[in-house]
Amino acid sequence: MIDTGNNVLLTLQCRNILYDNNTLPSSDVGIKAYADFCAWTAEHFYGKIDAFEIGNEADLIDYAGRDVSGEEYAKLLKASK
């Protein structure tokens, strides 16, 4: 990556066709897979990305694929630290 002096934010999208019917992860297996993806991505881009965003507008059905409660999103955030 070329250093342009800009900060880089990478949004880690939450939906995966392999888990939870391609909606925001809610099962233990889906959440674990997403957390593993986040960990791998953070390690791979260490020093190149300034900040990571866990999902984006998870409260929107179009984004999450279903209605998501704050508790569900908090569980995903906690697992993804």
MMTF fields as JSON, N, C-alpha, C and O atoms, coordinates in Angstrom:
{
  "mmtfVersion": "1.0.0",
  "mmtfProducer": "UNKNOWN",
  "numBonds": 323,
  "numAtoms": 324,
  "numGroups": 81,
  "numChains": 1,
  "numModels": 1,
  "chainsPerModel": [1],
  "groupsPerChain": [81],
  "chainIdList": ["A"],
  "bondAtomList": [4, 2, 8, 6, 12, 10, 16, 14, 20, 18, 24, 22, 28, 26, 32, 30, 36, 34, 40, 38, 44, 42, 48, 46, 52, 50, 56, 54, 60, 58, 64, 62, 68, 66, 72, 70, 76, 74, 80, 78, 84, 82, 88, 86, 92, 90, 96, 94, 100, 98, 104, 102, 108, 106, 112, 110, 116, 114, 120, 118, 124, 122, 128, 126, 132, 130, 136, 134, 140, 138, 144, 142, 148, 146, 152, 150, 156, 154, 160, 158, 164, 162, 168, 166, 172, 170, 176, 174, 180, 178, 184, 182, 188, 186, 192, 190, 196, 194, 200, 198, 204, 202, 208, 206, 212, 210, 216, 214, 220, 218, 224, 222, 228, 226, 232, 230, 236, 234, 240, 238, 244, 242, 248, 246, 252, 250, 256, 254, 260, 258, 264, 262, 268, 266, 272, 270, 276, 274, 280, 278, 284, 282, 288, 286, 292, 290, 296, 294, 300, 298, 304, 302, 308, 306, 312, 310, 316, 314, 320, 318],
  "bondOrderList": [1, 1, 1, 1, 1, 1, 1, 1, 1, 1, 1, 1, 1, 1, 1, 1, 1, 1, 1, 1, 1, 1, 1, 1, 1, 1, 1, 1, 1, 1, 1, 1, 1, 1, 1, 1, 1, 1, 1, 1, 1, 1, 1, 1, 1, 1, 1, 1, 1, 1, 1, 1, 1, 1, 1, 1, 1, 1, 1, 1, 1, 1, 1, 1, 1, 1, 1, 1, 1, 1, 1, 1, 1, 1, 1, 1, 1, 1, 1, 1],
  "groupList": [{"groupName": "MET", "atomNameList": ["N", "CA", "C", "O"], "elementList": ["N", "C", "C", "O"], "formalChargeList": [0, 0, 0, 0], "bondAtomList": [1, 0, 2, 1, 3, 2], "bondOrderList": [1, 1, 2], "singleLetterCode": "M", "chemCompType": "L-PEPTIDE LINKING"}, {"groupName": "ILE", "atomNameList": ["N", "CA", "C", "O"], "elementList": ["N", "C", "C", "O"], "formalChargeList": [0, 0, 0, 0], "bondAtomList": [1, 0, 2, 1, 3, 2], "bondOrderList": [1, 1, 2], "singleLetterCode": "I", "chemCompType": "L-PEPTIDE LINKING"}, {"groupName": "ASP", "atomNameList": ["N", "CA", "C", "O"], "elementList": ["N", "C", "C", "O"], "formalChargeList": [0, 0, 0, 0], "bondAtomList": [1, 0, 2, 1, 3, 2], "bondOrderList": [1, 1, 2], "singleLetterCode": "D", "chemCompType": "L-PEPTIDE LINKING"}, {"groupName": "THR", "atomNameList": ["N", "CA", "C", "O"], "elementList": ["N", "C", "C", "O"], "formalChargeList": [0, 0, 0, 0], "bondAtomList": [1, 0, 2, 1, 3, 2], "bondOrderList": [1, 1, 2], "singleLetterCode": "T", "chemCompType": "L-PEPTIDE LINKING"}, {"groupName": "GLY", "atomNameList": ["N", "CA", "C", "O"], "elementList": ["N", "C", "C", "O"], "formalChargeList": [0, 0, 0, 0], "bondAtomList": [1, 0, 2, 1, 3, 2], "bondOrderList": [1, 1, 2], "singleLetterCode": "G", "chemCompType": "PEPTIDE LINKING"}, {"groupName": "ASN", "atomNameList": ["N", "CA", "C", "O"], "elementList": ["N", "C", "C", "O"], "formalChargeList": [0, 0, 0, 0], "bondAtomList": [1, 0, 2, 1, 3, 2], "bondOrderList": [1, 1, 2], "singleLetterCode": "N", "chemCompType": "L-PEPTIDE LINKING"}, {"groupName": "VAL", "atomNameList": ["N", "CA", "C", "O"], "elementList": ["N", "C", "C", "O"], "formalChargeList": [0, 0, 0, 0], "bondAtomList": [1, 0, 2, 1, 3, 2], "bondOrderList": [1, 1, 2], "singleLetterCode": "V", "chemCompType": "L-PEPTIDE LINKING"}, {"groupName": "LEU", "atomNameList": ["N", "CA", "C", "O"], "elementList": ["N", "C", "C", "O"], "formalChargeList": [0, 0, 0, 0], "bondAtomList": [1, 0, 2, 1, 3, 2], "bondOrderList": [1, 1, 2], "singleLetterCode": "L", "chemCompType": "L-PEPTIDE LINKING"}, {"groupName": "GLN", "atomNameList": ["N", "CA", "C", "O"], "elementList": ["N", "C", "C", "O"], "formalChargeList": [0, 0, 0, 0], "bondAtomList": [1, 0, 2, 1, 3, 2], "bondOrderList": [1, 1, 2], "singleLetterCode": "Q", "chemCompType": "L-PEPTIDE LINKING"}, {"groupName": "CYS", "atomNameList": ["N", "CA", "C", "O"], "elementList": ["N", "C", "C", "O"], "formalChargeList": [0, 0, 0, 0], "bondAtomList": [1, 0, 2, 1, 3, 2], "bondOrderList": [1, 1, 2], "singleLetterCode": "C", "chemCompType": "L-PEPTIDE LINKING"}, {"groupName": "ARG", "atomNameList": ["N", "CA", "C", "O"], "elementList": ["N", "C", "C", "O"], "formalChargeList": [0, 0, 0, 0], "bondAtomList": [1, 0, 2, 1, 3, 2], "bondOrderList": [1, 1, 2], "singleLetterCode": "R", "chemCompType": "L-PEPTIDE LINKING"}, {"groupName": "TYR", "atomNameList": ["N", "CA", "C", "O"], "elementList": ["N", "C", "C", "O"], "formalChargeList": [0, 0, 0, 0], "bondAtomList": [1, 0, 2, 1, 3, 2], "bondOrderList": [1, 1, 2], "singleLetterCode": "Y", "chemCompType": "L-PEPTIDE LINKING"}, {"groupName": "PRO", "atomNameList": ["N", "CA", "C", "O"], "elementList": ["N", "C", "C", "O"], "formalChargeList": [0, 0, 0, 0], "bondAtomList": [1, 0, 2, 1, 3, 2], "bondOrderList": [1, 1, 2], "singleLetterCode": "P", "chemCompType": "L-PEPTIDE LINKING"}, {"groupName": "SER", "atomNameList": ["N", "CA", "C", "O"], "elementList": ["N", "C", "C", "O"], "formalChargeList": [0, 0, 0, 0], "bondAtomList": [1, 0, 2, 1, 3, 2], "bondOrderList": [1, 1, 2], "singleLetterCode": "S", "chemCompType": "L-PEPTIDE LINKING"}, {"groupName": "LYS", "atomNameList": ["N", "CA", "C", "O"], "elementList": ["N", "C", "C", "O"], "formalChargeList": [0, 0, 0, 0], "bondAtomList": [1, 0, 2, 1, 3, 2], "bondOrderList": [1, 1, 2], "singleLetterCode": "K", "chemCompType": "L-PEPTIDE LINKING"}, {"groupName": "ALA", "atomNameList": ["N", "CA", "C", "O"], "elementList": ["N", "C", "C", "O"], "formalChargeList": [0, 0, 0, 0], "bondAtomList": [1, 0, 2, 1, 3, 2], "bondOrderList": [1, 1, 2], "singleLetterCode": "A", "chemCompType": "L-PEPTIDE LINKING"}, {"groupName": "PHE", "atomNameList": ["N", "CA", "C", "O"], "elementList": ["N", "C", "C", "O"], "formalChargeList": [0, 0, 0, 0], "bondAtomList": [1, 0, 2, 1, 3, 2], "bondOrderList": [1, 1, 2], "singleLetterCode": "F", "chemCompType": "L-PEPTIDE LINKING"}, {"groupName": "TRP", "atomNameList": ["N", "CA", "C", "O"], "elementList": ["N", "C", "C", "O"], "formalChargeList": [0, 0, 0, 0], "bondAtomList": [1, 0, 2, 1, 3, 2], "bondOrderList": [1, 1, 2], "singleLetterCode": "W", "chemCompType": "L-PEPTIDE LINKING"}, {"groupName": "GLU", "atomNameList": ["N", "CA", "C", "O"], "elementList": ["N", "C", "C", "O"], "formalChargeList": [0, 0, 0, 0], "bondAtomList": [1, 0, 2, 1, 3, 2], "bondOrderList": [1, 1, 2], "singleLetterCode": "E", "chemCompType": "L-PEPTIDE LINKING"}, {"groupName": "HIS", "atomNameList": ["N", "CA", "C", "O"], "elementList": ["N", "C", "C", "O"], "formalChargeList": [0, 0, 0, 0], "bondAtomList": [1, 0, 2, 1, 3, 2], "bondOrderList": [1, 1, 2], "singleLetterCode": "H", "chemCompType": "L-PEPTIDE LINKING"}],
  "groupTypeList": [0, 1, 2, 3, 4, 5, 5, 6, 7, 7, 3, 7, 8, 9, 10, 5, 1, 7, 11, 2, 5, 5, 3, 7, 12, 13, 13, 2, 6, 4, 1, 14, 15, 11, 15, 2, 16, 9, 15, 17, 3, 15, 18, 19, 16, 11, 4, 14, 1, 2, 15, 16, 18, 1, 4, 5, 18, 15, 2, 7, 1, 2, 11, 15, 4, 10, 2, 6, 13, 4, 18, 18, 11, 15, 14, 7, 7, 14, 15, 13, 14],
  "groupIdList": [1, 2, 3, 4, 5, 6, 7, 8, 9, 10, 11, 12, 13, 14, 15, 16, 17, 18, 19, 20, 21, 22, 23, 24, 25, 26, 27, 28, 29, 30, 31, 32, 33, 34, 35, 36, 37, 38, 39, 40, 41, 42, 43, 44, 45, 46, 47, 48, 49, 50, 51, 52, 53, 54, 55, 56, 57, 58, 59, 60, 61, 62, 63, 64, 65, 66, 67, 68, 69, 70, 71, 72, 73, 74, 75, 76, 77, 78, 79, 80, 81],
  "secStructList": [7, 7, 7, 7, 1, 7, 7, 7, 3, 3, 3, 3, 7, 7, 7, 7, 6, 6, 1, 4, 4, 4, 1, 1, 7, 7, 1, 2, 2, 2, 2, 2, 2, 2, 2, 2, 2, 2, 2, 2, 2, 2, 2, 2, 6, 6, 6, 6, 7, 1, 3, 3, 3, 3, 1, 1, 7, 6, 6, 1, 2, 2, 2, 2, 1, 1, 7, 7, 7, 2, 2, 2, 2, 2, 2, 2, 2, 2, 2, 6, 7],
  "xCoordList": [0.837, 0.0, 0.886, 1.953, 0.44, 1.168, 0.716, -0.484, 1.667, 1.325, 0.963, 1.82, -0.302, -0.787, -1.09, -1.488, -0.897, -1.206, -2.659, -3.064, -3.446, -4.86, -5.034, -4.235, -6.072, -6.427, -7.327, -8.153, -7.155, -7.926, -8.835, -8.386, -10.121, -11.125, -11.598, -12.006, -11.546, -12.01, -13.254, -13.219, -14.352, -15.587, -15.61, -15.498, -15.755, -15.811, -17.281, -17.979, -17.736, -19.138, -19.454, -18.585, -20.675, -21.049, -21.733, -21.736, -22.298, -23.079, -22.187, -21.242, -22.506, -21.765, -22.756, -23.509, -22.758, -23.722, -23.604, -24.544, -22.463, -22.245, -22.855, -22.948, -23.269, -23.741, -25.057, -25.264, -25.926, -27.143, -27.979, -28.479, -28.115, -28.94, -28.546, -29.395, -27.246, -26.707, -27.272, -27.488, -27.507, -27.918, -26.83, -25.857, -26.995, -26.033, -25.863, -26.863, -24.634, -24.42, -25.099, -25.007, -25.785, -26.438, -26.178, -26.261, -25.866, -25.563, -24.139, -23.318, -23.855, -22.499, -21.47, -20.385, -21.808, -20.883, -20.672, -19.54, -21.742, -21.635, -20.847, -20.017, -21.105, -20.377, -18.905, -18.053, -18.588, -17.185, -16.487, -15.354, -17.155, -16.563, -16.297, -15.249, -17.236, -17.051, -15.917, -15.101, -15.868, -14.793, -13.429, -12.455, -13.364, -12.11, -11.717, -10.542, -12.705, -12.463, -11.918, -10.972, -12.513, -12.047, -10.618, -9.796, -10.318, -8.97, -7.946, -6.882, -8.268, -7.346, -7.102, -5.963, -8.169, -8.058, -7.23, -6.378, -7.478, -6.721, -5.235, -4.376, -4.942, -3.535, -2.89, -1.758, -3.606, -3.071, -2.76, -1.751, -3.627, -3.466, -2.873, -2.941, -2.299, -1.718, -0.72, 0.177, -0.903, -0.013, -0.397, 0.193, -1.384, -1.794, -3.189, -3.514, -3.996, -5.362, -5.421, -4.962, -5.978, -6.033, -7.164, -7.024, -8.275, -9.431, -10.285, -10.335, -10.951, -11.869, -13.264, -13.448, -14.236, -15.635, -16.29, -16.211, -16.932, -17.611, -19.018, -19.916, -19.182, -20.473, -20.724, -19.907, -21.866, -22.234, -23.754, -24.385, -24.328, -25.773, -26.499, -27.413, -26.077, -26.652, -28.123, -28.807, -28.61, -30.026, -30.926, -32.149, -30.346, -31.133, -31.35, -30.395, -32.572, -32.877, -32.159, -31.71, -32.037, -31.336, -29.877, -29.317, -29.265, -27.872, -27.755, -26.975, -28.516, -28.38, -29.117, -28.815, -30.076, -30.837, -32.027, -32.792, -32.172, -33.284, -33.293, -32.389, -34.302, -34.376, -33.394, -33.439, -32.521, -31.474, -31.642, -31.822, -31.581, -31.681, -30.313, -29.274, -30.344, -29.101, -28.28, -27.05, -28.962, -28.265, -27.511, -26.389, -28.139, -27.469, -26.22, -25.165, -26.36, -25.219, -24.112, -22.932, -24.482, -23.484, -22.741, -21.532, -23.444, -22.81, -21.786, -20.701, -22.14, -21.222, -20.005, -18.878, -20.222, -19.118, -18.164, -16.946, -18.726, -17.894, -17.031, -15.854, -17.609, -16.852, -15.784, -14.796, -15.953, -15.059, -13.92, -13.173, -13.772, -12.739, -11.345, -10.383],
  "yCoordList": [-1.177, 0.0, 1.246, 1.266, 2.249, 3.508, 4.42, 4.592, 5.003, 5.928, 7.279, 7.989, 7.622, 8.896, 9.899, 11.032, 9.47, 10.34, 10.267, 10.947, 9.46, 9.29, 8.148, 7.212, 8.233, 7.127, 6.17, 6.59, 4.878, 3.85, 3.141, 2.65, 3.097, 2.373, 1.211, 1.409, 0.011, -1.172, -1.703, -2.03, -1.784, -2.341, -3.835, -4.269, -4.614, -6.07, -6.474, -6.505, -6.779, -7.134, -8.434, -9.293, -8.576, -9.671, -10.85, -11.947, -10.665, -11.746, -12.717, -12.312, -13.999, -15.047, -16.134, -16.619, -16.51, -17.488, -18.841, -19.636, -19.101, -20.386, -20.451, -21.536, -19.321, -19.287, -18.533, -17.507, -19.042, -18.35, -17.801, -16.677, -18.622, -18.242, -16.902, -16.138, -16.631, -15.398, -14.139, -13.126, -14.208, -13.037, -12.743, -13.488, -11.677, -11.342, -12.555, -13.108, -12.985, -14.191, -14.122, -13.123, -15.215, -15.294, -16.635, -16.736, -17.661, -18.965, -18.94, -18.123, -19.83, -19.894, -20.164, -19.582, -21.045, -21.379, -20.169, -19.877, -19.47, -18.292, -17.171, -16.528, -16.942, -15.897, -16.249, -15.376, -17.499, -17.937, -17.756, -17.276, -18.136, -17.977, -16.505, -16.159, -15.651, -14.217, -13.661, -12.872, -14.064, -13.608, -14.069, -13.319, -15.293, -15.8, -14.983, -14.672, -14.639, -13.8, -12.434, -11.928, -11.846, -10.55, -10.641, -9.769, -11.69, -11.866, -12.032, -11.413, -12.864, -13.076, -11.772, -11.441, -11.04, -9.793, -8.762, -8.092, -8.636, -7.677, -8.037, -7.159, -9.32, -9.749, -9.533, -9.059, -9.878, -9.758, -8.304, -8.024, -7.393, -5.982, -5.138, -3.909, -5.788, -5.077, -4.019, -4.315, -2.794, -1.702, -1.003, 0.017, -1.548, -0.959, -0.338, 0.565, -0.826, -0.33, 0.392, -0.137, 1.584, 2.379, 1.958, 2.027, 1.527, 1.147, 0.146, 0.141, -0.699, -1.684, -1.396, -1.067, -1.522, -1.357, -2.729, -3.402, -3.137, -4.428, -4.233, -3.754, -4.616, -4.422, -2.95, -2.088, -2.69, -1.316, -1.25, -1.889, -0.488, -0.316, -1.654, -1.982, -2.405, -3.732, -3.669, -4.693, -2.488, -2.355, -2.273, -2.244, -2.235, -2.18, -3.589, -4.349, -3.927, -5.263, -5.519, -6.64, -4.514, -4.699, -5.092, -5.852, -4.579, -4.917, -6.271, -7.121, -6.475, -7.671, -8.876, -10.013, -8.64, -9.735, -10.15, -11.04, -9.504, -9.797, -8.716, -7.882, -8.73, -7.795, -8.255, -9.411, -7.379, -7.721, -6.871, -5.656, -7.52, -6.782, -6.224, -6.686, -5.236, -4.678, -5.717, -5.698, -6.619, -7.681, -8.61, -9.025, -8.936, -9.804, -9.13, -9.751, -7.857, -7.131, -7.006, -7.139, -6.755, -6.657, -7.977, -7.978, -9.09, -10.413, -10.6, -11.137, -10.153, -10.24, -9.348, -9.76, -8.139, -7.219, -7.792, -7.748, -8.327, -8.887, -10.036, -10.138, -10.888, -12.025, -11.58, -12.289, -10.422, -9.959, -9.083, -8.548, -8.926, -8.013, -8.486, -7.814],
  "zCoordList": [0.0, 0.0, 0.0, 0.614, -0.677, -0.771, 0.36, 0.578, 1.078, 2.163, 1.565, 1.039, 1.652, 1.115, 2.217, 1.946, 3.477, 4.59, 5.011, 5.954, 4.332, 4.674, 5.659, 5.69, 6.453, 7.329, 6.557, 5.747, 6.821, 6.119, 7.114, 8.149, 6.78, 7.555, 6.697, 5.553, 7.236, 6.516, 7.215, 8.401, 6.47, 7.009, 6.736, 5.59, 7.793, 7.675, 7.601, 8.614, 6.401, 6.191, 6.924, 7.075, 7.369, 8.264, 7.594, 8.152, 6.441, 5.837, 5.069, 4.392, 5.186, 4.5, 4.119, 4.964, 2.871, 2.382, 3.095, 3.073, 3.719, 4.399, 5.793, 6.367, 6.348, 7.733, 7.862, 7.213, 8.689, 9.119, 7.952, 8.0, 6.912, 5.751, 5.145, 4.688, 5.15, 4.563, 5.223, 4.557, 6.524, 7.288, 8.324, 8.436, 9.062, 10.112, 11.024, 11.483, 11.301, 12.101, 13.468, 14.18, 13.811, 15.118, 15.792, 17.016, 15.012, 15.601, 16.153, 15.735, 17.084, 17.645, 16.55, 16.558, 15.61, 14.519, 13.604, 13.217, 13.259, 12.402, 13.054, 12.411, 14.32, 15.057, 15.165, 15.001, 15.437, 15.53, 14.186, 14.134, 13.102, 11.773, 11.469, 10.925, 11.817, 11.574, 12.442, 11.967, 13.691, 14.582, 14.058, 14.116, 13.553, 12.97, 11.738, 11.54, 10.918, 9.742, 10.162, 9.56, 11.191, 11.693, 12.206, 11.921, 12.96, 13.512, 12.392, 12.419, 11.416, 10.306, 9.552, 9.226, 9.28, 8.52, 9.284, 8.701, 10.58, 11.393, 11.423, 11.342, 11.538, 11.554, 10.184, 10.093, 9.137, 7.78, 7.408, 6.761, 7.819, 7.455, 8.588, 8.548, 9.586, 10.727, 10.22, 9.43, 10.695, 10.32, 9.022, 8.667, 8.31, 7.031, 7.1, 6.33, 8.018, 8.194, 9.536, 10.548, 9.548, 10.779, 11.707, 12.928, 11.14, 11.954, 11.2, 9.97, 11.963, 11.394, 11.916, 13.088, 11.04, 11.415, 11.333, 10.305, 12.411, 12.448, 11.904, 12.597, 10.649, 10.002, 9.734, 10.056, 9.142, 8.832, 8.785, 7.943, 9.677, 9.737, 9.908, 9.153, 10.903, 11.157, 11.535, 11.545, 11.844, 12.191, 10.956, 11.09, 9.772, 8.544, 7.992, 7.83, 7.71, 7.197, 5.881, 5.64, 5.027, 3.758, 3.967, 3.177, 5.023, 5.307, 5.991, 5.56, 7.043, 7.875, 7.311, 7.674, 6.431, 5.872, 6.724, 6.352, 7.859, 8.771, 9.838, 9.893, 10.676, 11.801, 12.874, 13.295, 13.315, 14.283, 15.537, 15.455, 16.694, 17.961, 18.352, 17.88, 19.213, 19.735, 20.485, 20.441, 21.171, 21.916, 20.967, 21.257, 19.825, 18.85, 18.284, 18.161, 17.945, 17.388, 18.441, 18.117, 19.679, 20.758, 20.929, 21.158, 20.82, 20.918, 19.791, 20.014, 18.586, 17.454, 17.67, 17.396, 18.156, 18.442, 19.472, 19.3, 20.539, 21.607, 21.09, 21.436, 20.273, 19.726, 18.757, 18.567, 18.136, 17.085, 17.555, 16.735, 18.869, 19.376, 19.111, 19.484]
}
